[in-house]
Amino acid sequence: QVQLVESGGGLVQAGDSLRLSCAASGRTFSNYAMGWFRQAPGKEREFVAAITEGGGVTYYADSVKGRFTISRDDAKNMVYLQMNILKLEETAVYYCAADSSLPGTLQYEYDYWGQGTQVTVSS
């Protein structure tokens, strides 16, 4: 079992930056690939970014490439999502997830989920 707790969400203006954090506890964090997803009101949950076990490879949704950066610190059991140049349409609840195998872009590929943190981007 892996417990995940997201933090760092809040209200920002379009164009601003925000860093989300996800604290993991339970089983060996370093054995898991990690991902970030988001769900906007009235929409399906969508993939944002993922990072492999060890952090050697990262994946991004096309919509965030060049603006978002996923990273991990296995010594601290943390994963981060640095979000730059935020857009209005990126208002959503952002979720951290853990995958016991290779990181994927689909929800069902992930084994554990956090409760989410709200990010609101205003004009």
Residue frames as a rotation matrix with the C-alpha (Angstrom) as fourth column:
GLN 1
0.578 0.816 0.000 0.00
0.816 -0.578 0.000 0.00
0.000 0.000 -1.000 0.00
VAL 2
-0.672 -0.714 0.197 1.20
0.720 -0.692 -0.054 3.49
0.175 0.106 0.979 -0.87
GLN 3
0.404 0.761 -0.507 -0.37
0.811 -0.555 -0.187 6.61
-0.424 -0.336 -0.841 0.57
LEU 4
-0.519 -0.521 0.677 -0.13
0.799 -0.577 0.169 9.80
0.303 0.629 0.716 -1.45
VAL 5
0.367 0.596 -0.714 -0.86
0.759 -0.636 -0.140 13.34
-0.538 -0.491 -0.686 -0.29
GLU 6
-0.075 -0.319 0.945 -0.79
0.853 -0.512 -0.105 16.26
0.517 0.798 0.310 -2.68
SER 7
0.352 0.176 -0.919 -0.18
0.658 -0.745 0.110 19.86
-0.665 -0.644 -0.378 -1.71
GLY 8
-0.656 -0.725 -0.208 0.69
0.439 -0.591 0.676 23.19
-0.613 0.353 0.707 -3.26
GLY 9
-0.268 0.633 0.726 -2.51
0.895 -0.114 0.430 23.96
0.355 0.766 -0.536 -5.07
GLY 10
-0.376 0.192 -0.906 -4.12
0.531 -0.757 -0.381 27.36
-0.759 -0.625 0.183 -4.92
LEU 11
0.748 0.647 0.145 -5.42
0.549 -0.481 -0.684 30.36
-0.373 0.591 -0.715 -6.78
VAL 12
-0.402 -0.888 -0.223 -3.09
0.449 -0.403 0.797 31.92
-0.798 0.221 0.561 -9.33
GLN 13
0.385 0.466 -0.797 -3.41
-0.452 -0.658 -0.603 34.22
-0.805 0.592 -0.043 -12.29
ALA 14
0.919 -0.051 0.392 -2.98
0.360 0.516 -0.777 33.15
-0.163 0.855 0.493 -15.87
GLY 15
0.604 -0.771 0.199 0.71
-0.162 -0.364 -0.917 33.18
0.780 0.522 -0.345 -16.74
ASP 16
0.349 -0.446 0.824 1.81
-0.937 -0.183 0.298 32.46
0.018 -0.876 -0.481 -13.19
SER 17
-0.306 -0.517 -0.799 3.73
-0.355 0.841 -0.408 29.46
0.883 0.158 -0.441 -11.93
LEU 18
0.482 0.430 0.763 2.91
-0.876 0.208 0.435 26.93
0.028 -0.878 0.477 -9.24
ARG 19
-0.557 -0.653 -0.514 4.67
-0.570 0.750 -0.335 23.88
0.604 0.107 -0.790 -7.87
LEU 20
0.636 0.762 0.119 2.68
-0.674 0.474 0.566 20.91
0.375 -0.440 0.816 -6.70
SER 21
-0.581 -0.787 0.208 4.12
-0.784 0.472 -0.403 18.38
0.219 -0.397 -0.891 -4.30
CYS 22
0.594 0.695 -0.406 3.14
-0.512 0.715 0.476 14.81
0.621 -0.074 0.780 -3.58
ALA 23
-0.326 -0.659 0.678 4.33
-0.945 0.209 -0.251 13.10
0.024 -0.722 -0.691 -0.41
ALA 24
0.289 0.372 -0.882 4.40
-0.448 0.867 0.219 9.31
0.846 0.332 0.417 -0.45
SER 25
-0.324 -0.375 0.868 4.44
-0.933 0.279 -0.228 6.87
-0.157 -0.884 -0.441 2.42
GLY 26
0.739 0.567 0.364 4.10
-0.529 0.823 -0.207 3.14
-0.417 -0.039 0.908 2.78
ARG 27
0.721 -0.453 0.525 5.89
0.554 0.831 -0.043 0.78
-0.417 0.322 0.850 0.45
THR 28
-0.235 -0.956 -0.177 9.20
0.579 -0.284 0.765 1.65
-0.781 0.078 0.620 -1.09
PHE 29
0.553 0.508 -0.661 8.52
-0.078 -0.758 -0.648 4.80
-0.830 0.410 -0.379 -3.03
SER 30
-0.202 -0.759 -0.618 11.52
-0.727 -0.306 0.614 4.42
-0.656 0.574 -0.491 -5.27
ASN 31
-0.754 -0.056 0.655 10.06
0.223 0.915 0.335 1.24
-0.618 0.398 -0.678 -6.77
TYR 32
0.187 0.956 0.226 7.15
0.724 0.021 -0.689 3.12
-0.664 0.292 -0.689 -8.29
ALA 33
-0.728 -0.144 0.670 6.75
0.591 -0.626 0.508 5.19
0.347 0.766 0.541 -11.39
MET 34
-0.397 0.556 -0.731 4.77
0.552 -0.491 -0.673 8.33
-0.733 -0.671 -0.112 -10.62
GLY 35
-0.561 0.263 0.785 2.27
0.716 -0.323 0.619 10.36
0.416 0.909 -0.007 -12.53
TRP 36
-0.741 0.438 -0.509 0.19
-0.003 -0.761 -0.649 13.50
-0.671 -0.479 0.565 -12.35
PHE 37
-0.504 0.701 0.505 -3.34
0.806 0.171 0.567 13.71
0.312 0.692 -0.651 -13.68
ARG 38
-0.930 0.291 -0.224 -5.92
-0.148 -0.855 -0.497 16.47
-0.336 -0.429 0.839 -13.56
GLN 39
-0.430 0.869 0.245 -9.68
0.896 0.377 0.234 16.72
0.111 0.320 -0.941 -13.73
ALA 40
-0.977 0.172 0.129 -11.44
-0.163 -0.984 0.076 19.90
0.140 0.053 0.989 -14.69
PRO 41
-0.474 0.866 0.157 -15.10
-0.308 0.005 -0.952 20.48
-0.825 -0.500 0.264 -13.79
GLY 42
0.519 0.840 -0.157 -17.36
-0.501 0.150 -0.853 18.43
-0.693 0.521 0.498 -16.01
LYS 43
0.391 -0.461 -0.797 -14.46
-0.836 0.183 -0.516 16.72
0.384 0.868 -0.314 -17.77
GLU 44
0.899 -0.154 -0.411 -12.71
0.210 0.973 0.094 13.40
0.385 -0.170 0.907 -17.66
ARG 45
0.651 -0.759 -0.012 -9.54
-0.168 -0.160 0.973 12.97
-0.741 -0.631 -0.232 -15.69
GLU 46
0.944 -0.323 -0.060 -6.57
-0.035 0.084 -0.996 13.42
0.327 0.943 0.069 -18.01
PHE 47
0.459 -0.871 -0.174 -2.91
0.881 0.421 0.216 12.57
-0.115 -0.253 0.961 -18.00
VAL 48
0.966 -0.219 -0.133 -0.47
-0.220 -0.976 0.013 15.42
-0.133 0.017 -0.991 -17.36
ALA 49
0.194 -0.970 -0.147 2.98
-0.837 -0.086 -0.540 13.98
0.512 0.228 -0.828 -16.72
ALA 50
0.999 0.048 0.022 4.81
-0.052 0.850 0.525 10.87
0.007 -0.525 0.851 -15.54
ILE 51
0.178 -0.982 0.070 8.26
-0.948 -0.190 -0.256 9.88
0.265 -0.020 -0.964 -14.41
THR 52
0.401 -0.063 -0.914 9.87
-0.123 0.985 -0.122 6.48
0.908 0.162 0.387 -14.32
GLU 53
0.948 -0.261 -0.184 11.20
0.275 0.374 0.886 4.65
-0.162 -0.890 0.426 -11.31
GLY 54
0.051 -0.998 -0.024 14.58
0.911 0.036 0.411 6.26
-0.410 -0.042 0.911 -10.81
GLY 55
0.481 0.275 -0.832 13.54
0.145 -0.961 -0.234 9.41
-0.864 -0.008 -0.503 -12.62
GLY 56
-0.508 -0.844 0.172 15.48
0.310 0.007 0.951 8.73
-0.804 0.536 0.258 -15.79
VAL 57
-0.841 0.291 0.455 12.61
0.445 -0.105 0.889 9.27
0.307 0.951 -0.041 -18.21
THR 58
-0.589 0.692 -0.417 9.71
0.026 -0.500 -0.866 11.68
-0.808 -0.521 0.276 -18.16
TYR 59
-0.623 0.518 0.586 6.53
0.757 0.210 0.619 11.88
0.197 0.829 -0.523 -20.21
TYR 60
-0.746 0.376 -0.549 4.20
-0.028 -0.842 -0.539 14.79
-0.665 -0.387 0.639 -20.80
ALA 61
0.301 0.869 0.392 0.85
0.731 0.054 -0.680 15.50
-0.612 0.491 -0.620 -22.33
ASP 62
-0.228 -0.400 0.888 1.31
0.924 -0.376 0.067 17.58
0.307 0.836 0.456 -25.47
SER 63
0.578 0.609 0.543 -0.63
0.445 -0.793 0.416 20.43
0.684 0.001 -0.729 -23.92
VAL 64
0.978 -0.198 -0.059 1.93
-0.038 -0.454 0.890 20.92
-0.203 -0.869 -0.452 -21.13
LYS 65
0.419 -0.878 0.231 5.21
0.905 0.423 -0.032 20.13
-0.070 0.223 0.972 -22.87
GLY 66
-0.262 -0.648 0.715 7.72
0.625 -0.679 -0.386 22.91
0.736 0.345 0.583 -22.39
ARG 67
0.007 0.335 0.942 5.76
-0.459 -0.836 0.301 24.44
0.888 -0.435 0.148 -19.50
PHE 68
0.803 0.324 0.501 5.46
-0.593 0.341 0.729 21.69
0.065 -0.882 0.466 -16.89
THR 69
-0.209 -0.886 -0.414 8.24
-0.588 0.452 -0.671 19.65
0.782 0.104 -0.615 -15.33
ILE 70
0.904 0.427 -0.009 7.83
-0.277 0.601 0.750 16.51
0.326 -0.675 0.662 -13.27
SER 71
-0.196 -0.979 -0.051 10.59
-0.519 0.148 -0.842 15.48
0.832 -0.138 -0.537 -10.89
ARG 72
0.833 0.429 -0.349 11.12
0.039 0.585 0.810 13.21
0.552 -0.689 0.471 -7.92
ASP 73
-0.162 -0.833 0.529 13.29
-0.819 -0.185 -0.542 13.04
0.550 -0.521 -0.653 -4.83
ASP 74
0.312 0.314 -0.897 13.42
0.017 0.942 0.336 9.45
0.950 -0.120 0.289 -3.68
ALA 75
-0.696 -0.617 -0.367 15.36
0.399 0.092 -0.912 10.36
0.597 -0.782 0.182 -0.55
LYS 76
-0.905 0.402 0.141 12.39
-0.390 -0.647 -0.655 12.45
-0.172 -0.647 0.743 0.57
ASN 77
-0.624 0.700 0.345 9.65
0.690 0.702 -0.176 10.26
-0.366 0.128 -0.922 -0.93
MET 78
0.023 0.589 -0.808 8.43
-0.009 -0.808 -0.589 13.22
-1.000 0.020 -0.013 -2.93
VAL 79
-0.393 -0.087 0.915 7.32
0.913 0.083 0.400 13.92
-0.111 0.993 0.047 -6.46
TYR 80
-0.336 0.159 -0.928 6.80
0.150 -0.964 -0.220 17.40
-0.930 -0.213 0.300 -7.83
LEU 81
0.098 0.334 0.938 5.07
0.995 -0.017 -0.098 19.11
-0.017 0.943 -0.334 -10.70
GLN 82
-0.540 -0.312 -0.782 6.42
0.277 -0.943 0.184 22.51
-0.795 -0.117 0.596 -11.62
MET 83
0.172 0.704 0.689 3.82
0.968 0.008 -0.250 24.33
-0.182 0.710 -0.680 -13.67
ASN 84
-0.647 -0.453 -0.614 4.75
0.303 -0.891 0.338 27.47
-0.700 0.032 0.713 -15.56
ILE 85
-0.895 0.318 -0.312 2.72
-0.445 -0.618 0.648 29.84
0.014 0.719 0.695 -17.70
LEU 86
-0.713 0.670 0.207 -0.53
0.459 0.670 -0.584 28.48
-0.530 -0.321 -0.785 -16.38
LYS 87
-0.871 0.480 0.108 -3.63
-0.106 -0.398 0.911 28.86
0.480 0.782 0.398 -18.52
LEU 88
-0.388 0.813 0.433 -7.23
-0.921 -0.329 -0.209 29.46
-0.028 -0.480 0.877 -17.54
GLU 89
0.451 0.648 -0.614 -8.26
-0.722 0.669 0.176 26.08
0.525 0.364 0.769 -18.90
GLU 90
-0.333 -0.643 -0.690 -5.83
-0.003 0.732 -0.681 24.35
0.943 -0.225 -0.246 -16.56
THR 91
-0.357 0.379 0.854 -8.09
-0.929 -0.237 -0.283 24.98
0.095 -0.895 0.436 -13.61
ALA 92
0.301 0.376 -0.876 -8.60
-0.314 0.907 0.281 21.51
0.900 0.190 0.391 -12.20
VAL 93
0.744 -0.189 0.640 -8.03
-0.561 0.343 0.753 19.15
-0.362 -0.920 0.149 -9.34
TYR 94
0.182 -0.796 -0.577 -4.56
-0.762 0.256 -0.595 17.70
0.621 0.548 -0.560 -9.74
TYR 95
0.906 0.210 0.368 -3.89
-0.390 0.754 0.529 14.14
-0.166 -0.622 0.765 -8.64
CYS 96
-0.234 -0.971 -0.055 -0.71
-0.972 0.235 0.000 12.29
0.013 0.053 -0.998 -7.92
ALA 97
0.848 0.528 0.041 -0.61
-0.526 0.849 -0.048 8.56
-0.060 0.020 0.998 -8.70
ALA 98
-0.186 -0.915 0.358 1.79
-0.816 0.347 0.462 5.65
-0.547 -0.206 -0.811 -8.28
ASP 99
0.740 0.338 -0.581 2.36
-0.645 0.601 -0.472 2.87
0.190 0.724 0.663 -10.80
SER 100
0.510 -0.538 0.672 4.14
-0.340 0.591 0.731 -0.35
-0.790 -0.601 0.119 -9.88
SER 101
0.289 -0.432 0.854 5.23
0.819 0.573 0.013 -0.88
-0.495 0.696 0.520 -13.46
LEU 102
-0.716 -0.556 0.421 6.21
0.697 -0.590 0.407 1.42
0.023 0.585 0.811 -16.30
PRO 103
-0.534 0.552 -0.640 4.44
0.040 -0.740 -0.672 4.78
-0.845 -0.384 0.373 -16.17
GLY 104
-0.501 0.455 0.736 1.46
0.865 0.271 0.422 5.11
-0.008 0.848 -0.530 -18.43
THR 105
-0.967 0.202 0.156 -0.94
-0.166 -0.961 0.221 7.76
0.195 0.188 0.963 -19.58
LEU 106
-0.139 0.963 -0.231 -4.13
-0.158 0.209 0.965 5.93
0.978 0.170 0.123 -18.61
GLN 107
0.081 0.239 0.968 -5.76
-0.935 -0.319 0.157 6.01
0.347 -0.917 0.198 -15.20
TYR 108
0.906 0.422 0.039 -6.20
-0.407 0.841 0.357 2.26
0.118 -0.340 0.933 -14.92
GLU 109
0.403 -0.837 -0.369 -2.47
0.203 0.476 -0.856 1.74
0.892 0.270 0.362 -15.18
TYR 110
-0.450 -0.579 0.680 -1.93
-0.464 -0.499 -0.732 3.38
0.763 -0.645 -0.044 -11.80
ASP 111
-0.333 0.219 -0.917 -2.30
0.536 0.844 0.007 1.51
0.776 -0.489 -0.398 -8.54
TYR 112
-0.119 0.208 -0.971 -2.56
0.955 -0.242 -0.169 4.26
-0.271 -0.948 -0.170 -5.94
TRP 113
-0.050 0.236 0.970 -4.00
0.554 -0.802 0.224 7.75
0.831 0.548 -0.090 -5.94
GLY 114
-0.921 -0.174 -0.348 -3.95
0.384 -0.551 -0.741 10.81
-0.063 -0.816 0.575 -3.76
GLN 115
-0.077 0.952 -0.297 -7.00
0.803 -0.117 -0.584 12.90
-0.590 -0.283 -0.756 -2.88
GLY 116
0.126 0.078 0.989 -6.03
0.883 -0.464 -0.076 15.74
0.453 0.882 -0.127 -5.16
THR 117
-0.363 -0.228 -0.903 -5.22
0.608 -0.793 -0.044 19.42
-0.706 -0.565 0.426 -4.80
GLN 118
0.619 0.734 0.279 -7.21
0.712 -0.376 -0.593 22.21
-0.331 0.566 -0.755 -6.38
VAL 119
-0.675 -0.723 -0.146 -5.52
0.546 -0.623 0.561 24.56
-0.497 0.299 0.815 -8.82
THR 120
0.525 0.848 0.074 -7.55
0.734 -0.407 -0.544 27.56
-0.431 0.340 -0.836 -9.93
VAL 121
-0.671 -0.717 0.189 -6.24
0.693 -0.517 0.502 29.83
-0.262 0.468 0.844 -12.66
SER 122
0.401 0.833 -0.381 -7.94
0.654 -0.551 -0.519 33.20
-0.642 -0.041 -0.766 -12.93
SER 123
0.249 -0.254 0.934 -7.72
0.858 -0.390 -0.335 35.97
0.450 0.885 0.121 -15.51
